[in-house]
Amino acid sequence: MTGIWRIAVLVLLLANCALLLTRLLDTRSDAPPAPPVDTRIPQAELLIESDGDDRASGPRCFTIGPMSTLVQQQRAEDRLMPFADRLRLRSTEADRDRGWWVFVTATGRSAAIETARELAERGVDDYFVVADRALPDAISLGLYEERENARQRLRQIRALGFDAQMSIRREAIPQFWIDYQIDPGQRAPWRFILRASPGARNFRIPCWPP
């Protein structure tokens, strides 16, 4: 009798296992198929920045700049020196607008001094006589970043009877660069230099003669 009960329990266990397996298979067959990949949609790719073509057979040359001070150029040189085959320091000049200049012209030094005295008598005390190459012996009445402020000053001086004028004031400022050459497979720490020199760029150039 005990043997019969054991056989009955085993049969029931096998039947339950078979029923569970059937349900699992039915669930998988009812699941919706995965959507097909649309080949028109561009797939995301991992992009790796590099200093040009690392597979180039010859040396590569770059320039980095402009940097606004000699100190920035010196620090950049120190960073590049362990990685570069050759370095070349150079500088250029660029025009920069300083602002709007209000002034009164004069025919000579004595006339400028006399005009300055008259301005002082009319209550204008913030002026000075300059020896500008383009406008010798002009009387400067202020340099303004905002154009409207310069216009207001212009109207004030003209209301006093003086022939005041206004123009953009420009100046030449130095800019510093470093040209460098690196061997194939070598990388330079140019990103650190750009962080320390806002406005600078790093780009490839033809290599210069040795």
C-alpha positions as CSV (number, residue, x, y, z in Angstrom):
1,M,0.0,0.0,0.0
2,T,2.8,2.4,0.8
3,G,4.5,1.8,-2.6
4,I,1.2,2.7,-4.4
5,W,0.9,6.0,-2.5
6,R,4.5,6.9,-3.4
7,I,3.8,6.2,-7.1
8,A,0.7,8.3,-7.0
9,V,2.5,11.3,-5.4
10,L,5.3,11.0,-8.0
11,V,2.8,11.0,-10.9
12,L,1.0,14.1,-9.5
13,L,4.4,15.9,-9.1
14,L,5.4,15.2,-12.7
15,A,2.0,16.3,-14.0
16,N,2.3,19.7,-12.1
17,C,5.8,20.2,-13.6
18,A,4.5,19.5,-17.1
19,L,1.6,22.0,-16.6
20,L,3.9,24.7,-15.4
21,L,6.3,24.2,-18.4
22,T,3.3,24.5,-20.8
23,R,2.2,27.8,-19.4
24,L,5.7,29.3,-19.6
25,L,5.9,28.3,-23.3
26,D,2.5,29.8,-24.0
27,T,3.5,33.1,-22.3
28,R,6.6,33.5,-24.5
29,S,4.6,32.8,-27.6
30,D,2.0,35.5,-26.7
31,A,4.7,38.2,-26.2
32,P,4.8,40.8,-29.0
33,P,7.8,40.5,-31.3
34,A,10.7,43.0,-30.9
35,P,10.3,46.0,-33.3
36,P,12.5,45.9,-36.3
37,V,15.5,48.4,-36.4
38,D,14.8,51.3,-38.7
39,T,17.9,51.7,-40.8
40,R,17.0,55.3,-41.6
41,I,17.6,56.3,-37.9
42,P,21.3,57.1,-37.2
43,Q,22.8,54.9,-34.5
44,A,24.7,56.4,-31.7
45,E,28.5,56.0,-31.9
46,L,31.2,56.7,-29.4
47,L,33.4,59.6,-30.7
48,I,36.9,59.9,-29.6
49,E,38.7,63.2,-30.0
50,S,42.2,63.1,-31.3
51,D,45.0,65.4,-32.4
52,G,44.4,65.0,-36.1
53,D,45.2,61.7,-37.8
54,D,47.1,59.5,-35.4
55,R,47.9,57.1,-38.3
56,A,49.9,59.7,-40.2
57,S,53.3,58.5,-41.2
58,G,55.1,61.7,-40.6
59,P,55.2,64.4,-37.9
60,R,52.2,66.7,-37.3
61,C,52.3,70.4,-36.6
62,F,49.8,72.5,-34.7
63,T,49.5,76.1,-33.5
64,I,47.8,77.2,-30.3
65,G,46.6,80.7,-29.5
66,P,46.1,83.6,-29.4
67,M,47.1,84.0,-25.8
68,S,46.8,87.5,-24.2
69,T,50.0,87.5,-22.1
70,L,53.6,86.3,-22.1
71,V,52.9,84.4,-18.9
72,Q,50.2,82.3,-20.6
73,Q,52.6,81.7,-23.5
74,Q,55.4,80.6,-21.1
75,R,53.1,78.2,-19.2
76,A,51.9,76.7,-22.4
77,E,55.5,76.2,-23.6
78,D,56.3,74.4,-20.3
79,R,53.3,72.1,-20.8
80,L,54.1,71.3,-24.4
81,M,57.9,70.9,-24.1
82,P,57.9,67.3,-22.9
83,F,55.6,66.2,-25.8
84,A,56.8,68.3,-28.7
85,D,59.6,67.6,-31.1
86,R,59.9,71.3,-32.0
87,L,58.5,74.5,-30.6
88,R,58.2,78.0,-32.1
89,L,57.1,81.0,-30.2
90,R,55.7,84.0,-32.1
91,S,53.5,87.1,-31.6
92,T,51.0,89.1,-33.7
93,E,49.0,92.3,-33.2
94,A,45.3,92.7,-33.3
95,D,43.1,95.8,-33.2
96,R,40.7,96.1,-30.2
97,D,38.0,98.7,-29.7
98,R,38.5,100.5,-26.4
99,G,35.3,102.5,-26.5
100,W,33.8,105.8,-27.7
101,W,36.1,108.8,-27.3
102,V,34.8,112.3,-26.9
103,F,37.3,115.1,-27.7
104,V,37.8,118.6,-29.0
105,T,40.5,119.3,-31.6
106,A,42.9,122.3,-31.6
107,T,45.2,123.8,-34.2
108,G,48.3,123.6,-32.0
109,R,49.6,123.2,-28.5
110,S,48.9,126.7,-27.4
111,A,45.4,126.6,-28.8
112,A,44.8,123.3,-27.0
113,I,45.9,124.8,-23.7
114,E,43.6,127.9,-24.3
115,T,40.6,125.6,-25.1
116,A,41.3,123.6,-21.9
117,R,41.3,126.8,-19.9
118,E,37.9,127.8,-21.4
119,L,36.5,124.3,-20.6
120,A,37.6,124.8,-17.0
121,E,35.9,128.2,-16.8
122,R,32.7,126.6,-18.0
123,G,32.8,124.0,-15.2
124,V,34.4,121.1,-17.2
125,D,37.2,119.7,-15.0
126,D,37.6,116.1,-16.3
127,Y,39.7,116.6,-19.4
128,F,43.3,116.5,-20.4
129,V,45.4,117.6,-23.4
130,V,46.8,114.6,-25.4
131,A,49.5,114.3,-28.0
132,D,47.7,111.8,-30.3
133,R,49.5,110.8,-33.5
134,A,46.2,111.1,-35.5
135,L,44.9,114.1,-33.6
136,P,47.8,116.1,-32.2
137,D,47.0,118.5,-29.3
138,A,43.4,117.3,-29.0
139,I,41.6,117.8,-25.7
140,S,40.2,114.4,-24.4
141,L,36.8,114.6,-22.7
142,G,36.3,111.0,-21.8
143,L,36.4,107.4,-23.1
144,Y,33.1,105.5,-22.7
145,E,32.3,101.8,-23.2
146,E,28.6,102.6,-23.9
147,R,27.8,104.7,-27.0
148,E,24.8,106.4,-25.4
149,N,27.0,107.7,-22.5
150,A,29.4,109.1,-25.0
151,R,26.6,110.8,-26.9
152,Q,25.3,112.4,-23.7
153,R,28.8,113.8,-23.0
154,L,29.0,115.0,-26.6
155,R,25.7,116.9,-26.2
156,Q,26.9,118.4,-22.9
157,I,30.1,119.8,-24.4
158,R,28.4,121.1,-27.5
159,A,25.8,122.9,-25.4
160,L,28.7,124.9,-23.9
161,G,29.7,126.1,-27.3
162,F,32.6,123.8,-28.1
163,D,32.9,121.7,-31.3
164,A,33.1,118.4,-29.6
165,Q,33.4,115.2,-31.7
166,M,33.1,111.5,-31.1
167,S,34.9,108.4,-32.6
168,I,35.7,104.8,-31.8
169,R,39.0,104.5,-30.0
170,R,41.1,101.5,-31.1
171,E,44.4,100.1,-29.9
172,A,46.8,97.5,-31.1
173,I,47.2,94.6,-28.6
174,P,49.8,91.8,-28.8
175,Q,48.7,88.2,-29.2
176,F,51.0,85.3,-28.4
177,W,51.1,81.9,-30.2
178,I,53.0,78.6,-30.0
179,D,53.6,76.4,-33.0
180,Y,54.6,72.8,-32.1
181,Q,55.4,69.6,-33.8
182,I,54.7,66.1,-32.5
183,D,55.5,62.6,-33.7
184,P,52.9,60.1,-34.9
185,G,51.0,58.6,-32.1
186,Q,52.0,61.3,-29.7
187,R,49.4,63.5,-28.0
188,A,49.8,67.0,-26.6
189,P,48.0,68.4,-23.5
190,W,46.5,71.3,-25.5
191,R,43.1,71.0,-23.8
192,F,44.7,72.2,-20.5
193,I,46.2,75.1,-22.2
194,L,42.9,76.2,-23.7
195,R,41.2,76.1,-20.3
196,A,43.9,78.5,-19.0
197,S,43.7,80.8,-22.0
198,P,40.1,81.6,-22.8
199,G,39.6,82.5,-26.5
200,A,42.6,80.4,-27.7
201,R,42.3,77.6,-30.2
202,N,44.4,74.6,-31.2
203,F,44.4,73.7,-34.9
204,R,46.7,71.9,-37.4
205,I,49.1,73.9,-39.6
206,P,51.7,72.9,-42.3
207,C,55.0,72.0,-40.7
208,W,57.6,74.8,-41.0
209,P,61.1,74.1,-42.4
210,P,63.7,72.9,-39.9
